[in-house]
Amino acid sequence: MSDLVKIPVTVITGFLGAGKTTLIRHLMANPQGRTLAVLVNEFGTVGVDGEILRQCADENCPDENIVELANGCICCTVADDFIPTIEALMARPNRPDHILIETSGLALPKPLLKAFDWPAIRSKITVDGVIAVADAEAVAAGRFAPDEAAVEAQRKADDSIDHETPLSEVFEDQIACADLVLLSKADLAGESGLAAARAVIEAEAPRKLPILPMVEGTIDPAVVLGIGAAAEDDLAARPSHHDGADDHEHDDFETVVIELPEIADPAALVAAIERLANEQNILRVKGHVAVAGKPMRLLVQAVGARVRHQYDQPWGERARRSALVVIAEHDDVNEAAIREVLLSGVSA
C-alpha cells in the first residue's frame, strides 16, 4: 500500500541569500522521524549550496539523497533534469518519506509547480507546500517591491524604464506561489523591520498568508512540513507575471565564476566583495577560498554588501581551489572589472 501513497514535496523558494540553505540544514537536523531527500538547484557552475548540505548528511538524509540540479534553472529543464531525478528517487528500494527542493534564487516557482502535473510523476508525488523565504531586513527597506510612487519617479526620470525591475517580479511571483512566508534574519530587522516587511508581503500576496519570523533557519519543522497544500491542484490561486507564457528567460541575470589564488587576509577579500556590491551592484557572491597557512576551507557567502565567512572543513586531499560564484543583473556584469576587484583582495 505504501507504493500508492504520494510522497510529499516541499518547494523552498526565495531571493538570493535569503536563507534557504540554512533552513534546509535545520530541517535535515530535525526531520521528526522522516527520511529526507534534498534537490538543490544551483545557478552557476560551482555547487556551493549542495556541498554545504552534504556536510549535514546523516541516516535521516544520506549523502546519496542530496542531489544537485546544476544544468540550468529547474523550471526550464523539467524534462531533462527534474523529472528523471524524481523518477530515480522513486525507483530506489528505500524511497524518501519527504523531498525538499531548494530552487535557485532566480527561479520562478510556478513553472516548477506545473511540472508536478506531468503523467510520469503525478501519481507518485505531491507538493505539500511552497515556502517563500524572504530577508526581512531587505524587504523592509523596499528593495524587492518598490512602491508605485518610486516606480513612477523612475519612469519620469528615465524614459527607458517602463516596467518593474526583474528582481521585483521574481520576488512577487515567489510570494504569490507561497503557502507560507518565513521572514529570515528577524534579529537584524528588529520589531519595526519585521512589521514593515510583513506589510510589504501582505500587500503583494494574492491571498492571506501566514508570515513568520525566523533566525538562523530555526523554526518548528511541524510548521513547515505536512502542510498538505497539494499546490499542483491549486495553480489558479497562485498568479504569476508569466502566466500565459510558454517559458521564461534569465537573460536579466548573469553568473560568472572567478578563480583566485590563495589569499593572505580574509578581511581584505571581504572589503573587495563589499566594494563590488557598492560599485557594480553585485547581488550575490558565494564559494570556497584557500587561505595561506590554513588547512580549512573558507566558506564565503555575500548578499549585496553583507558578507559572511567561516572555515567550514579541512581541504583534505582535495585541491586547494579558490572559486567564487558572482551573480548580477545582466547589464551590471563586467567580468574583467569583477576579477580585478576580487584580485585586489588576494594579497592586500
C-alpha positions in Angstrom: 0.0 0.0 0.0 2.9 2.4 0.6 3.6 2.5 -3.1 0.2 4.1 -3.6 0.9 6.9 -1.2 2.2 10.1 -2.8 5.4 11.4 -1.4 5.1 15.0 -0.2 7.5 17.6 -1.6 8.2 21.0 -0.1 9.4 23.6 -2.5 11.6 26.2 -0.8 11.9 29.4 -2.8 13.2 32.8 -2.0 15.5 35.6 -3.2 19.3 35.3 -3.4 20.8 34.7 0.0 17.5 34.9 1.9 18.4 31.8 4.0 17.0 28.8 2.1 20.1 26.6 2.6 20.2 27.4 6.3 16.5 26.5 6.7 17.1 23.2 4.9 20.1 22.4 7.2 17.8 22.9 10.2 15.1 20.6 8.7 17.7 17.9 8.0 18.9 18.1 11.6 15.2 17.9 12.8 13.4 15.5 10.4 10.8 14.3 13.0 11.2 10.7 12.1 11.2 11.3 8.3 13.8 10.1 5.8 14.5 13.1 3.6 15.8 13.7 0.1 17.1 17.2 -1.0 17.2 18.5 -4.5 19.3 21.7 -4.9 19.1 23.8 -8.0 22.3 25.9 -8.3 22.5 28.9 -10.5 26.0 28.7 -11.9 28.6 26.0 -12.4 30.0 25.8 -8.8 27.8 23.8 -6.5 28.3 25.6 -3.2 24.8 25.0 -1.6 24.8 21.3 -2.4 28.2 20.9 -0.8 27.2 22.8 2.3 24.2 20.4 2.7 26.3 17.3 2.2 28.2 18.3 5.4 24.9 17.7 7.2 24.1 14.2 5.7 23.2 11.5 8.2 21.0 8.4 8.4 17.8 10.6 8.0 19.2 12.2 4.9 22.1 10.2 3.5 24.6 11.7 1.0 23.0 9.8 -1.9 19.7 11.6 -1.2 21.2 15.0 -1.7 21.1 15.8 -5.5 22.3 18.9 -7.3 20.5 20.0 -10.4 23.1 22.3 -12.0 22.2 22.1 -15.7 20.2 25.3 -15.5 17.1 26.7 -13.9 15.0 23.8 -12.6 11.8 25.2 -14.2 13.5 25.4 -17.6 15.0 21.9 -17.5 12.0 19.9 -16.3 12.1 17.1 -18.9 15.9 16.8 -19.0 16.7 17.2 -15.3 13.9 17.4 -12.8 11.6 14.5 -14.0 14.4 12.0 -14.4 15.8 12.9 -10.9 12.4 12.4 -9.3 11.9 9.1 -11.1 15.3 7.9 -9.9 14.4 8.7 -6.3 11.1 6.9 -6.6 12.8 3.8 -8.0 15.1 3.4 -5.1 14.5 0.5 -2.7 14.3 2.9 0.2 12.3 5.8 -1.0 12.4 9.0 1.0 9.4 10.0 3.1 9.7 13.7 2.2 11.5 15.6 -0.5 12.8 19.2 -0.1 13.5 21.2 -3.2 15.7 24.3 -2.9 15.2 26.4 -6.0 17.8 28.8 -7.3 17.4 32.4 -6.0 16.3 33.4 -9.5 13.8 30.7 -10.2 10.1 31.3 -10.8 8.2 28.8 -8.8 5.0 28.4 -10.8 6.6 26.6 -13.8 8.0 24.1 -11.4 4.6 23.5 -9.8 3.2 22.8 -13.3 5.8 20.1 -13.7 4.1 18.1 -10.9 1.2 17.5 -13.3 3.4 15.5 -15.6 2.0 12.0 -16.1 5.3 10.4 -15.2 5.3 11.7 -11.7 1.8 13.0 -10.9 0.7 9.7 -9.2 3.9 9.5 -7.2 4.5 12.9 -5.6 2.5 15.9 -4.4 3.5 19.5 -3.5 3.0 19.5 0.3 3.7 23.2 0.4 5.6 26.1 -1.1 7.8 28.0 1.4 9.0 31.5 0.5 12.0 32.7 2.5 12.4 36.5 2.5 15.2 38.6 4.0 13.2 40.7 6.5 15.7 43.5 6.6 15.9 43.8 2.9 12.2 43.7 2.3 11.6 46.2 5.0 14.0 48.5 3.0 11.8 48.1 -0.1 14.5 46.7 -2.3 12.4 44.0 -3.9 9.0 45.6 -4.0 9.3 49.3 -4.8 6.2 51.3 -4.2 4.2 52.9 -7.0 5.5 56.4 -6.3 9.1 55.3 -6.5 8.5 53.5 -9.8 6.7 56.4 -11.2 9.6 58.7 -10.2 12.0 56.4 -12.0 9.8 56.4 -15.1 9.7 60.2 -15.2 13.5 60.4 -14.7 14.3 57.9 -17.4 12.0 57.2 -20.4 13.6 53.8 -20.9 12.0 52.5 -17.7 8.6 51.2 -18.5 8.3 48.2 -16.3 9.2 46.9 -12.8 12.7 45.6 -12.3 13.2 41.8 -12.9 14.1 41.4 -9.2 10.7 42.8 -8.2 8.9 40.4 -10.5 10.8 37.4 -9.2 10.1 38.3 -5.6 6.4 38.9 -6.3 6.0 35.6 -8.1 7.6 33.8 -5.2 5.2 35.4 -2.7 2.2 34.7 -5.0 3.0 31.0 -5.1 3.7 30.6 -1.4 1.7 28.7 1.3 3.9 30.1 4.0 6.4 33.1 4.1 9.3 32.9 6.5 11.0 36.3 7.3 14.7 35.4 7.8 17.3 37.4 9.7 14.5 38.6 12.0 17.0 39.6 14.7 18.7 42.0 12.3 15.4 43.6 11.2 14.1 44.2 14.7 10.4 44.6 15.5 9.9 47.7 13.3 11.7 46.0 10.4 9.5 42.9 10.7 6.4 44.9 10.8 7.4 46.8 7.7 8.4 43.6 5.8 5.1 41.9 6.8 3.2 44.9 5.4 5.1 44.7 2.1 4.4 41.0 1.8 0.7 41.3 2.8 0.3 44.0 0.1 1.9 41.7 -2.6 0.2 38.4 -1.6 -2.9 37.5 -3.7 -4.4 35.8 -0.6 -3.9 35.8 3.1 -0.7 34.0 4.0 0.9 33.1 7.3 4.1 35.1 7.8 6.5 34.0 10.5 9.9 35.4 11.7 12.9 33.2 11.6 16.5 33.5 12.9 19.3 31.3 11.6 16.9 29.0 9.8 15.3 27.8 13.1 11.6 27.1 13.0 9.5 24.2 14.2 9.6 21.6 11.3 5.9 20.8 12.1 5.1 24.3 10.8 6.9 23.8 7.5 6.4 20.1 6.7 3.0 18.5 6.5 1.0 21.5 5.1 -0.9 19.2 2.7 -1.5 22.0 0.2 -1.4 19.8 -3.0 -0.3 23.0 -4.7 -0.2 21.4 -8.2 -4.0 21.3 -8.0 -4.3 24.9 -6.8 -2.4 26.8 -9.6 -5.2 29.3 -10.3 -4.8 30.7 -6.8 -1.1 31.4 -7.4 -0.9 34.1 -10.1 2.3 34.9 -11.9 3.7 37.7 -14.0 4.5 35.0 -16.6 1.0 33.3 -16.7 0.3 32.5 -20.3 3.9 32.5 -21.4 5.4 29.3 -22.8 8.6 29.8 -20.8 10.7 32.5 -19.1 14.1 33.9 -19.6 17.0 34.5 -17.3 18.7 36.9 -19.6 18.2 39.6 -17.0 20.8 37.8 -14.8 24.3 36.6 -15.4 26.7 34.4 -13.4 30.5 34.4 -13.6 32.9 32.2 -11.8 36.1 33.9 -10.7 39.1 31.7 -9.9 41.5 33.1 -7.3 44.9 32.1 -5.9 45.4 31.6 -2.2 44.5 34.7 -0.2 46.6 36.2 2.7 43.9 38.1 4.6 40.1 37.2 4.6 39.3 40.8 5.7 40.8 42.2 2.5 38.7 39.8 0.5 35.6 40.9 2.4 36.4 44.5 1.7 36.8 43.7 -2.0 33.4 42.0 -2.1 31.8 45.0 -0.3 33.4 47.2 -2.9 31.8 45.1 -5.7 28.4 45.4 -4.2 28.7 49.2 -3.9 30.4 49.9 -7.2 29.0 47.2 -9.5 25.6 46.3 -8.0 26.6 42.7 -7.4 23.7 40.7 -6.0 25.4 37.6 -4.7 28.8 36.1 -4.1 29.4 32.6 -2.8 32.2 30.0 -2.9 35.2 28.5 -1.1 38.6 30.1 -0.8 42.0 28.8 0.3 43.8 31.0 2.9 47.6 30.8 3.1 48.7 28.7 6.1 45.2 27.5 6.9 44.2 23.8 6.5 40.5 24.7 6.5 38.4 26.0 3.6 37.0 29.4 4.0 33.3 29.5 3.0 32.3 32.9 1.7 28.6 34.0 1.3 27.6 37.5 0.5 24.3 39.2 -0.3 25.0 42.7 -1.6 27.4 44.3 0.8 26.6 41.9 3.7 29.4 39.3 3.7 29.6 36.3 6.0 32.6 33.9 6.1 33.7 30.9 8.2 36.1 28.0 8.0 33.8 25.0 7.3 36.0 21.9 6.8 39.6 20.8 6.0 40.7 20.7 2.4 41.9 17.1 3.0 43.0 15.5 -0.3 41.1 17.9 -2.4 42.9 20.5 -4.5 43.0 23.9 -2.7 40.9 25.6 -5.4 39.5 29.1 -4.7 36.5 29.9 -6.8 33.7 32.5 -6.2 30.3 32.5 -8.0 29.3 36.1 -8.7 25.7 36.9 -9.7 24.5 40.2 -11.0 21.8 41.7 -13.2 22.9 41.3 -16.8 23.6 45.0 -17.5 25.8 45.2 -14.4 28.2 42.4 -15.3 31.8 43.4 -16.3 33.8 40.2 -15.7 37.1 41.9 -16.1 36.3 44.6 -13.6 34.9 42.0 -11.2 38.1 39.9 -11.4 40.2 43.0 -10.9 38.4 44.0 -7.7 38.5 40.4 -6.2 42.2 40.0 -7.1 42.8 43.3 -5.2 41.7 41.4 -2.1 44.0 38.5 -2.5 47.2 39.9 -1.1 46.2 43.2 0.3 
